[in-house]
Structures are given as structure tokens and as C-alpha cells.
């Protein structure tokens, strides 16, 4: 049975994500917005998982570095 998140006495019914699903959502989020449910589930997972928080920071660093890397240099190296 899936675990559910609790806020006070109300159940909000968000299934706990695996680390694999969390990393897939983090990758997806780079290209497209996540649904409200996906954002909530990912946020809950990140609150509790240090490894995935670290992965998220690494992804953000790489994404920011790619923004400043000149496109012509990257295309020439392929």
C-alpha cells in the first residue's frame, strides 16, 4: 500500500516517490513544467532524501553551466 503524506490531521494522498522516479522528474522538469501533483510529490521526496537533494543541486549547476557555454564551441566538438 502506498504511503501517504499527512498535513495536520488531513491526508493529501501523495504517493512517496522512489529515487529513480524523483530523478526522472527532475530531468523532466528541465524541459517542461511538472503537474501540481508531480511537484508536490517531488518536493516531499526532496525534503526527506539527501541524495536526491544533492543530485538536484548538481543538475542545476550543470544546467547553469550549459547556459553560459558558447553554442558554437559545443557544436564544433561533436
N, C-alpha and C positions, 0 to 999 in steps of 0.2 A: 504494500500500500504506500502511495507517495506521501512524503512528509509535507506538511502544510505550514505556512508562515502564520504567526499569530501577532496581532497588534491589540494589546489590552485583552479584552475578552472576545474579540471578533476574529473569526477565521477569514483570511483573504484568499485562501486556496491557491497558493503559488507553489508548484512542484519544485523541489530542490534540484538544481542542475548538477550534472556531472562536470568535472573539469574539462572533459573533451567538448561537451556541448557549450560550456562557457567560452572556451577559446574559439569555437566556431562562430558564436555570436559576436565576440569581439572582432573577429576578422570581417564578418558580415557588416558590422557597424561602420567600418571604414568606407564601404561602398554605398550603403543605403541605410535609411533610418530603420530602427527596430520598432516593433509594436510596443504598446504600453506594457503588455504582459511580459514580453521578452526583456524590456528594460528593467522592470521590477524584479524579475527572476534573476537576471544577471547582476543587478545591484545587490540583491540579497546574497548571492553566491560570493561576490567580491568582498562583501563585509566579513564573511567567515573564512575565506580561503587566501592565505598569504601568498601561496604560489601563483595563483591566478592574478592577484594584485600586482605581483612582480612582472608577470607576463604582460599585463596591460600597460605598465609603465614602459617596458621595453618596446612594445608595439608603438606606443605614442612617440617615443624617441626616434624610432626608425621612420615612422610616417613623417615627422617633422624634418628629419634629415633629408628625406626624399624630396620634400617640397623645395628645399634650397639647392639641391644638387642640380647643376645645369643639365637640361634635357639633351642637348647636343653631345655632351660627353658620354651620357648613358647610351644613347643610340649608336654611337661610334664603337662602343665596346662590344656590341652584340655581333 
